[in-house]
Amino acid sequence: MKISARNTLKGVVKKIVPGAVNSEVIIELPGGIEIVSVITKSSVERLGLEEGKEAWAVVKASNVMIAIE
């Protein structure tokens, strides 16, 4: 993965709370800290996100995006 954002935090997907259009994705970082992102349900599916899978929280301005290898 290559990305221009400097604030990338690697963790593990702890929980996915699906909604009608958006899903809440909770990523647990080392040390037990959690970061939450709300992304589209289709993005969760496209990225193949599942509980227990590694993922990156990418922080840019006021948005938190999720990235995978």
Buried (B, 14 or more C-beta within 10 A) or exposed (E): EEEEEEEBBEBBBBEBEEEEEBBBBBBBBEEEEEBEBEBEBEBBEEBEBEEEEEBBBBBEEEEBBBBEE
